[in-house]
Amino acid sequence: MAASLRCFLRSGKKAVSALGQREFHRSAPAAAQVTVRDALNQAMDEELERDERVFLLGEEVAQYDGAYKVSRGLWKKYGDKRIIDTPISEMGFAGIAVGAAMAGLRPICEFMTFNFSMQAIDQVINSAAKTCYMSAGLQAVPIVFRGPNGASAGVAAQHSQCFAAWYAHCPGLKVVSPWNSEDAKGLLKSSIRDDNPVVFLENELLYGVPFEMSEEAQSKDFTIPIGKAKVERAGDQPPHHPSDGRGEHRGQRDEDQPPGDGGGRLASVRSRSRDLRQDHGRFCLQLPGLPGYQGNGRRHPDAIRQNPGGPQPAADQRHHLLREKDPERLKNV
């Protein structure tokens, strides 16, 4: 009996030793699931902590934690001087933010929805966007205008318009529209640090959607440079560019790029002369010199684009237009 017990104990020690040698603690940690809302909150929190010149202002951003809870907890942490509730007067608080940026601060100006930024359009375009040019580069305006943009669920016409095309046509502005949590955090941090005015367009439908965030992205030093193309997946088919979260929240994101292409959309279009863009704003990207567009940026008569933001000609009219210009292309319609 004693011999059996000693044998059992010896085998148990070996089993424990073998278990220790497996070194389970060296397994790569799983990526954290972070919602877009929390990623934006992290970005602002980290930049507020990093730079005392950064402050947030807008309607209900402080005590109410923001209309969409993006600024949750920031007022309690940083107080009234850096998280500022404003009256319902977009022209007024946008002007205050632009003036503060000219004086050396780095404001984050939140619009409850970008539809209401029309009330402050003069401050955004004529004051923020043009000051650097009109001062010959002597006066920077480091400001971020951010908030929900585009269509949502049941919010009617005055809360549903996409302003990406409007602002993208205005010289002096950088326009950013992130998709997932990692992009939202990295791009917002870069926008706050940028010395130029940035229009940061968020998708309301994606606020509560969780995405995997890498360990690198969870670092306080993580940023994503503005203007550098991101290849989601290498491929050899015409790239699909859904805009502003349209479709991606249903898991339909598909941005194929040709193998080895690090130049983004322009390189992709040059390589195949084709490009598919899904956008719920007005037409905003023109590539002069490419098939379908004249050198002055106007649409070529045989370039037909289905624009979900406006009325479309009937199918027989589209066929008629193509038939007059190039009967052979009718086969591809």
C-alpha positions in Angstrom: 0.0 0.0 0.0 2.8 2.4 0.9 4.7 1.5 -2.3 1.6 2.3 -4.4 1.2 5.7 -2.6 4.9 6.6 -3.3 4.5 5.6 -7.0 1.4 7.8 -7.2 3.2 10.8 -5.7 6.2 10.4 -8.0 3.9 10.4 -11.1 2.0 13.4 -9.7 5.3 15.4 -9.4 6.1 14.5 -13.0 2.7 15.6 -14.2 3.1 19.0 -12.4 6.6 19.4 -13.8 5.4 18.7 -17.4 2.5 21.2 -16.9 5.0 23.9 -15.9 7.1 23.2 -18.9 4.2 23.9 -21.3 4.6 27.6 -20.4 1.0 28.6 -21.2 1.8 32.2 -20.0 3.7 32.7 -23.2 0.6 32.5 -25.4 -0.2 35.7 -27.3 -3.0 37.7 -25.5 -6.3 37.9 -27.3 -7.1 41.4 -28.8 -9.4 43.4 -26.7 -12.9 44.2 -27.9 -13.4 48.0 -27.8 -16.4 49.9 -29.1 -15.9 52.9 -31.4 -17.4 55.1 -28.6 -14.9 53.9 -26.1 -12.0 54.3 -28.5 -12.9 57.9 -29.2 -13.2 58.5 -25.4 -9.8 56.9 -24.9 -8.2 59.1 -27.5 -9.6 62.3 -26.0 -8.7 61.2 -22.5 -5.1 60.4 -23.4 -4.6 63.7 -25.3 -6.2 65.8 -22.5 -3.7 64.1 -20.1 -0.8 64.5 -22.5 -1.2 68.2 -23.4 -2.8 70.8 -21.1 -3.6 73.0 -24.1 -6.3 70.5 -25.2 -9.9 71.1 -24.1 -13.3 69.9 -25.2 -16.4 72.1 -25.7 -19.9 71.5 -27.0 -23.5 70.9 -26.1 -23.9 68.5 -23.2 -20.3 67.2 -23.4 -19.6 67.8 -19.6 -22.1 66.9 -16.9 -24.3 64.8 -19.3 -21.2 63.0 -20.7 -22.2 63.9 -24.3 -25.3 63.2 -26.3 -23.8 59.9 -27.4 -21.7 59.4 -24.3 -18.4 59.8 -26.2 -17.1 62.1 -23.5 -18.2 59.9 -20.6 -16.2 60.6 -17.4 -14.0 63.4 -18.8 -15.8 66.2 -16.9 -15.3 64.4 -13.6 -11.6 63.9 -14.3 -10.7 67.2 -15.8 -13.3 69.7 -14.5 -15.1 72.7 -15.9 -12.1 74.5 -17.4 -11.3 71.7 -19.8 -14.6 70.0 -20.5 -17.0 72.9 -21.2 -20.8 72.8 -21.7 -22.0 75.4 -24.1 -25.4 77.0 -25.0 -27.2 75.7 -28.0 -25.4 78.2 -30.3 -23.1 76.5 -32.8 -21.9 79.8 -34.4 -21.0 81.1 -30.9 -19.0 78.2 -29.4 -17.4 77.3 -32.8 -16.1 80.9 -33.0 -14.8 80.6 -29.4 -13.0 77.4 -30.3 -11.5 78.9 -33.5 -10.3 82.0 -31.5 -8.8 79.7 -28.8 -6.9 77.8 -31.4 -5.5 81.0 -32.9 -4.4 81.9 -29.3 -2.4 78.7 -29.0 -4.8 76.2 -27.4 -6.0 73.0 -29.0 -9.8 72.8 -28.8 -12.0 69.8 -29.7 -15.3 71.3 -30.8 -18.1 68.8 -30.7 -21.2 69.2 -32.8 -24.1 67.2 -31.5 -24.6 66.3 -35.2 -22.8 67.7 -38.2 -26.1 68.8 -39.6 -25.9 71.6 -37.0 -22.4 72.6 -38.1 -24.2 74.5 -40.9 -25.0 77.0 -38.2 -21.3 77.5 -37.7 -20.2 77.1 -41.4 -18.7 80.6 -41.5 -16.4 79.8 -38.6 -15.4 76.5 -40.0 -14.7 77.6 -43.5 -13.9 81.3 -43.5 -12.2 81.5 -40.1 -10.6 78.1 -39.4 -9.8 76.7 -42.9 -8.5 79.9 -44.6 -6.5 81.6 -41.8 -3.2 79.7 -42.4 -3.3 80.6 -46.1 -4.3 84.2 -45.6 -1.6 84.7 -43.0 1.1 83.3 -45.3 1.5 80.4 -42.9 2.2 82.5 -39.9 -1.1 81.7 -38.0 -1.9 78.1 -37.3 -5.4 77.0 -36.3 -5.0 73.6 -34.5 -8.7 72.6 -34.0 -10.8 69.5 -34.4 -14.4 69.7 -35.3 -15.9 66.3 -34.4 -19.3 64.6 -34.0 -21.7 62.2 -35.7 -22.2 62.5 -39.4 -24.4 60.9 -42.0 -27.5 58.7 -41.9 -28.6 56.9 -38.8 -31.7 55.1 -37.6 -35.0 57.1 -37.4 -33.5 60.5 -36.9 -35.2 62.3 -39.8 -33.9 64.7 -42.4 -32.2 67.2 -40.2 -30.0 64.6 -38.6 -29.2 62.4 -41.5 -27.1 64.2 -44.1 -23.5 63.3 -44.9 -21.2 66.4 -45.1 -18.0 64.6 -46.1 -18.2 65.9 -49.7 -19.0 69.5 -48.6 -16.0 69.7 -46.3 -13.7 67.7 -48.6 -14.1 70.5 -51.2 -12.9 73.2 -48.9 -9.2 74.1 -49.1 -7.5 74.3 -45.7 -9.4 71.5 -44.0 -8.3 67.9 -43.4 -11.4 65.6 -43.4 -11.2 62.3 -41.6 -13.8 59.6 -41.4 -12.7 56.5 -39.4 -14.3 53.1 -39.6 -13.3 50.7 -36.7 -12.1 51.4 -33.2 -8.4 51.3 -33.9 -8.8 53.8 -36.7 -11.0 56.0 -34.6 -8.5 56.2 -31.8 -5.4 56.6 -33.8 -6.8 59.1 -36.2 -8.4 61.3 -33.5 -5.1 61.5 -31.6 -3.3 62.5 -34.8 -6.1 65.1 -35.6 -5.7 66.7 -32.1 -1.9 66.9 -32.5 -2.2 68.4 -36.1 -1.6 72.1 -36.5 -4.3 72.3 -39.1 -8.1 72.4 -38.7 -9.5 68.9 -39.0 -13.1 67.9 -39.6 -13.5 64.5 -37.9 -16.7 62.7 -39.1 -18.0 59.9 -36.9 -20.7 57.4 -37.8 -23.5 57.2 -35.3 -24.5 53.6 -36.2 -21.0 52.5 -35.3 -20.7 54.1 -31.8 -21.7 50.9 -30.0 -20.1 48.4 -32.3 -17.1 46.6 -30.8 -14.0 45.9 -32.8 -10.8 44.1 -32.0 -8.1 46.5 -30.9 -4.5 45.3 -30.9 -2.2 45.6 -27.9 -0.2 48.3 -29.8 -3.4 50.3 -30.4 -4.1 50.3 -26.6 -0.9 52.1 -26.0 -1.0 55.8 -25.1 1.6 56.5 -27.8 -0.4 54.9 -30.6 -1.3 57.2 -33.5 -2.3 56.7 -37.2 -0.8 59.3 -39.6 -3.4 61.3 -41.5 -3.2 60.9 -45.3 -1.5 57.5 -45.4 -3.4 54.8 -47.3 -4.4 51.7 -45.4 -4.6 48.4 -47.2 -7.2 46.3 -45.5 -6.6 43.2 -47.6 -4.4 42.5 -50.7 -6.2 41.4 -53.8 -6.6 41.6 -57.6 -10.2 42.8 -57.9 -11.5 46.3 -58.3 -11.3 47.9 -54.8 -14.5 48.5 -52.9 -14.4 51.7 -50.8 -17.4 51.9 -48.5 -17.5 55.4 -46.9 -18.2 56.4 -43.3 -19.2 53.0 -42.0 -21.9 52.4 -44.6 -22.2 48.6 -44.6 -19.1 47.9 -42.6 -21.1 47.6 -39.3 -22.8 44.6 -40.9 -19.4 42.9 -41.5 -19.3 43.7 -45.2 -16.1 45.7 -45.4 -14.0 44.7 -48.4 -11.2 46.9 -49.6 -9.1 44.8 -51.9 -5.8 46.2 -53.2 -3.4 44.8 -55.8 -0.5 42.8 -54.3 2.3 44.9 -53.2 0.3 48.1 -53.5 1.2 50.6 -50.7 0.0 53.7 -52.5 -3.7 53.3 -51.8 -6.6 54.2 -54.1 -4.8 56.2 -56.7 -2.2 53.5 -57.4 -5.0 50.9 -57.4 -7.0 52.9 -60.0 -4.0 53.5 -62.1 -3.2 49.7 -62.2 -6.7 48.7 -63.3 -8.5 51.8 -64.4 -11.4 50.8 -62.2 -12.6 51.8 -58.8 -15.8 51.2 -56.9 -16.9 53.6 -54.1 -19.9 53.3 -52.0 -20.9 56.6 -50.5 -24.0 58.1 -48.9 -22.9 61.6 -49.4 -22.7 63.6 -52.7 -20.0 62.9 -55.2 -16.8 64.1 -53.7 -13.8 62.4 -55.3 -12.6 63.4 -58.8 -9.6 61.9 -60.4 -8.6 64.1 -63.5 -7.2 62.2 -66.4 -8.7 58.9 -65.5 -11.4 57.1 -67.7 -14.8 58.6 -67.2 -13.6 62.1 -66.2 -12.5 65.1 -68.1 -9.3 66.9 -67.2 -11.3 69.8 -65.6 -12.9 67.4 -63.1 -16.3 67.5 -64.8 -18.1 64.3 -65.5 -17.7 62.8 -68.9 -21.0 62.3 -70.7 -20.6 58.5 -70.8 -19.6 58.3 -67.1 -22.7 57.2 -65.2 -22.5 57.0 -61.5 -25.4 55.9 -59.3 -25.6 58.5 -56.6 -27.7 57.4 -53.6 -27.9 61.0 -52.6 -29.8 62.3 -55.6 -32.4 61.4 -58.3 -31.3 58.9 -61.0 -32.3 58.6 -64.6 -34.4 55.7 -65.5 -32.7 52.5 -66.8 -33.8 53.2 -70.4 -32.3 56.7 -70.2 -29.0 55.4 -69.0 -29.0 52.9 -71.9 -29.8 55.7 -74.3 -26.9 57.8 -73.1 -24.5 54.9 -73.5 -25.9 53.9 -76.9 -25.2 57.4 -78.3 -21.6 57.5 -77.0 -20.4 54.0 -77.2 -22.7 51.1 -78.1 -20.1 48.5 -77.1 -20.2 49.6 -73.5 -23.9 48.9 -73.4 -23.0 45.2 -73.0 -21.4 45.9 -69.7 -24.4 47.8 -68.2 
